[in-house]
C-alpha cells in the first residue's frame, strides 16, 4: 500500500513535485515542452520546487473536482474519509486520486528547496518560463453546503505546516529572483 504520492517531473535544470489541485496540470503541460521525465526519486543535486495552496481552498477545489468527476453529490459521501490517501498505481495512471488528501502527504521527506504559493505562481512562471497561465477553475461556480468549522478541524496540521512554509526562507517571493 502506498500512502504518499510522490511524482517528480525532472528536467536538466530542476525537479518539480506535483501536488494535485495546486495547478499541477497547467505546470506539467508547460514542463512537457522541455525534455523531461517522470521519476519518484529525488535528485539532490537539482533544485526541487513545488506549488503550495491554502489548505481550505485546496480542499474545496478537490472535493468539487472529485464529486463532478464521479457524478456524485456531497450528501453521497462521508467527509471524514477525505483527508487521507491510499494511492493505487492503476487508478492513479487514469487520474483517479483523492484530490482532498493533505498536501503534507506529498511534502513528507521530499526535500523541497522552494515552495511557491499558488497566488504567486504566475509571477514565478513569468520569471522562469517567460509564460503565464490561465489557471483552470472549472469548479469555481459550484456551490457546496459545507460546515467550514467542521472541515478546519481536519486541516489544523495542514495549516500549521502551510504557515511554517510561508514564514520559511524556502518560501519563494519574486524579490528572491530566479531559482533555476
N, C-alpha and C positions, 0 to 999 in steps of 0.2 A: 504494500500500500504506500502511495506517495501522498504526503500531506503538504509538501512545499512545492510551489510552482516556480521553477527557475528556468527561464528561457532567455538566453543572451543572443543578441544579434551582433556579430563581430565583423569589423572591417579592419583595414590596415591601421586606422587611427584610433579606434575605440571599441568598447563593448557597451551595448545598450541593453539594460534589463527591462524586459517587457512586463508591465503591470496592467492587467485588464482594467478597463474603464478609466484609464489615465492617458487617453489619446494614443494608445498603442497602435491601432490600425493605421492611423494617419502617419505616425512616425515610421512604422515598418515599411509602409509604401514609399516613403521618402528615402529610407535607407536602401531599399531594393534597387535604387538607381545606382548605387555604388557596388563594388564587388564585395559580397558579404557571404557569411554562412551562419547557420544557427548552431548553437552549442549549449550544453548545460554545464560547461566547465568555465571556471574563472581563469582568465589570463591576467596575472597580477602585474604584468609589465605594461598593460594598456590602461588608459583612462576608462573607468566604468561609471556610467551615468544612468539615471532613471528619472522618471517624472512621478511626482507625488501629488496627492489631491486631498482636499479637506475630506475627512472620513465620512461625514454625513452626506455631503454632496455626492461622493463616490458611491455610497450605499444606495441612495435614491436612484442614481443613474443605472446602477447594476440591477436593482430589483425591477425597474421598469423594463430594461432590456431583456432580462430573463423571462419575465411574465409575457411580454409580447412574443418573444421567440418561441415560447412553448404554448401560446394561446391559452393562458390562464389568467385568473383574476386574483387579487390579493386575498380574498376570502378562501381561495382554494388551497392555500399553502400555510405551513407553520413557520412563522417568522423566527422562532427560537432556533431553527436548524440552518439559518442562513449565514452564520458568522464563522463557520469552519469550512474547511475544504478537504476533499479527498479526490485527488487527481487520478483520473483513469486515462491512460495514454490513448486508448482507442477513441473515446468520446472527445478527448482534447483535440485530436487531429481534425475532428469535424466541427470544432469551435464550441463544443459544449463544456463549459466550466462554470463554476459557481462565481458569478460576477459580483457577488456581495461579500465574499470572504474577505478577511482582513488583508490590507496591503502589507501588513507586517510579515505575513507568511511568505511574501515574495522577497522581503528585505533581509530576513534572517541569514546571517553568515554569507551575504552576497558581496561584502567588501566594496560597497559603492563609494566612489570618490566624490561624486557630485550629485546633488538632488536638485531637480528643477521643479518648482511648483507649477502646476498646470496654468495658473494665471500668468506666469512669466514665459510660457512656452514659445509664443510667437516671437518675443524678443530674442530668446535663445536660438531659435531656428533661423531667424534673420541674420544673426551674427555668425552662426556656424555653418549654415547651409545656403545662405542668401535666398531663403524662401520663407514664406509664412503659410499657415494652413487655415482653412476654414474648418474648424472642428465640427465633428458630426454630433449634432444634438437632436436626433430624430425623436427622442423620447421626452423632450423638454415640455411639451404641451400636455402630456398625460398627467392627470391628477390622481394622487393616491391619498387615501384617508389613513395616514399613519400617525400613531402617537409618538411624536418626536422624543418625548421624555423616556418612553419605553425603549426606543432604539439607542438612545445615548448611553443607557446602562451597559449595552453590549460594546459600545465604541469607546469606552473610557480609556482603555490601554492604547487603542489606536490614536486617540487624541494626545495622550502623553508622549508617545513616540513622535508623532507628527510635529508637535510643538517643540520637542527637543531638536528635531532635524532643522526646523526653521530657525532656531537660535544657534545652530552649529556653524562652524567655519566651513563645512562642506555644503552649505546651502548656497546655491548659485543665485547671484543677482547680477544684473547687467554691468554694474560697475566693476565687477571682478574680471570682466573681459572674456575672451575666448579660452576654452579649456583644452581644445584639441584643434 
